[in-house]
Amino acid sequence: MNTQTLLKIAASIIIYTLLQVFILRNLVFFDVAFCFVYISVILFLPSSTPTSTALLIAFVTGILVDMFYNTAGLHASATVMIAYIRGFILKVLFPTRGLENEIVISVEGMGVERFIRYIVILTFIHHTYLFFLEAGTFNFFLNTSLKILASVMFSSIVIFLLHVYLKSLRNS
């Protein structure tokens, strides 16, 4: 990983964390649909990023969000979880990658269907882990499941639209 890539990752951590903390924190629909775009830092890491580096980036991103949300490591642990599983999900979505190991994680690089599937799968894993850990029990299973499904839909749509919008800004 070169210096330019590290600077881009650091900038994305700052931008997505600020966006999450100052704007999207208060954007909640009917007390069930929450939007967590800070996981985009992990979702859009280059596919060649080593797992250990992704875990460190995930922990830093999650702990920053935890500091503002006062959640004592919930977001950090959920973000580390998706950073760990991310490589496996990429292998499942692209089982027959020949000599080219580099998968460009974007609409253009993956195709719209796989890109949306990738976002939804990792967002679902993150939200399931986060909300059940937050609940601390399965007594509120239906309420927690409703939160998960609504938040996955809401977060996935916002992450996709934000990615498309930021790509259009870079290209113009």
N, C-alpha and C positions, 0 to 999 in steps of 0.2 A: 504494500500500500504506500503510495507516494504522499508527499506533503499536500499537494493540491486536493487529493481525495480526502485526507484528514480534515482539511479546512472546510471542505464542502459538508462533511459529516458534522463538524462542530457548528457550522452555521445552521444546518437543518435542526440540530438539537435545540439551539437557541430559538429559532423561529417557531418550530412546532410547539415547544414548551410555552413560549409567550402567548401564542395563539390559543393554546389549550387553557392556560391559567387566566388570561385576561378577557377572552371573548367567549369561548365555548363552554367554560365552566358553568355559566349561568343559562346556557341554552339547553333546557330540559323540557320535554313534552310530556305532560300529564303525570309527572313524577315516575315515569317508567322508561322513557327513551333518553339515554344519555349519549353524548357525542365525545368520543375519545380519539382525536386525530394525532395525538402525540406518538401513537404506535406506528405512524407513517415513517418515523425515523428508522425503525427496524424493518418495516416492510420494504422500503426502497433502498436498503443497503445493497451495494454491488454483490452479485451472487458469488463472487470469488472471495468475499470477506471470510476469514477464518472464524470458526465458531467461537473461539475464545475471545476474539476481538468483538464479535457481535454481542457476546454476553456482557462484556465490559461496557460497551456503548448502551446496551439495554438497561443495565443497572444504573448508569449515570442518568439516563433519561427518566427512568422510573422514579429514582430517588428525588430528582428535581421536582417532578409532579407531586410526589408524596409530601415534600416540604411545604408546598403551597396548599395542598388539600388536607394536610394534617392527618394522613392515613397510615403512618407508621410502617411503611414498607409494602403495602398491598399492591400498589402500582408497580413498584420495582420488581416484586416477585412475579407478577403476571407478565411483565415485559420481558423478564429474563426467560420465562417459560416459552414465549413465542420465538425468542431469539434462538433458543435451543432446538425447537421443533422445525424452524424455518427451512433448514437444509433438507430435512426429510420430506417436507411438503413440496419443495422444488423438485426433488427426485421423483416424487409421485406424479406431479404434473408434467414432467418432462422425462419419461422413462428411457427413451431412446435418443439420448444426446450423443452424437458421434464424437469426432475429435474436438469439436468446439465445446469447451467446458463453460465458457462465459455465457450466462443467460442474462440478457438485458431485461431488467425488471421495469417494464413500461408497457403501455398499450401497443406500441409499435413492435417491441421486441417479443412479446408473448402472445399477442392477439387479444382481442377484447374479451372473448369468452374465458380464456385461461387467466387473464389478468384479473377479471372480476372474481373468478373462482378462488384465486390465490388470496385476494383481499378478504373475501367473505370467510374462507376457512380459517385464516390466522386471526381475524377479528373475532370469530366465534370462539376459538380456543381462548383468546385473551379475555373476552367478556365472561365466558363460563367460569374460568378460573377466578377472575376478579370478583364477580358477584356472589359466587358460592363461598368464597373465602370471606367476603364481607358479611354475608349472612351468618356464617359460623355454624349453621345447622341445615338439615334438609326439611325442617318443619315448615318452612315457607317456600316449598318447592315450586308451587304454581306461580306465586308472585315473583320469585327469582327467575323462573323460566320466561315469564312475560317480559321482565326487565331485559333479560339476555336477548331474546328475539327482537324486541323493539330497538334496543341499542345497537345490535349488530346491523340491522337494516339502516338505521339512522347514520351510524358511524361509517359504514361501507359506502353509502351514497355520498356522504361529505368527503371522504378520503378520495374516492374516484373522481368526483367533480373538482376537488382541489388539485389533484394530480394533473388532470387535463388542462385546467386553467393555468397552472404554473408552467406546464410544458409549452402552452401557447405563448406565454410571456417570454420564455427563453428563446423561442424560435422567431419572434418578431423583433 
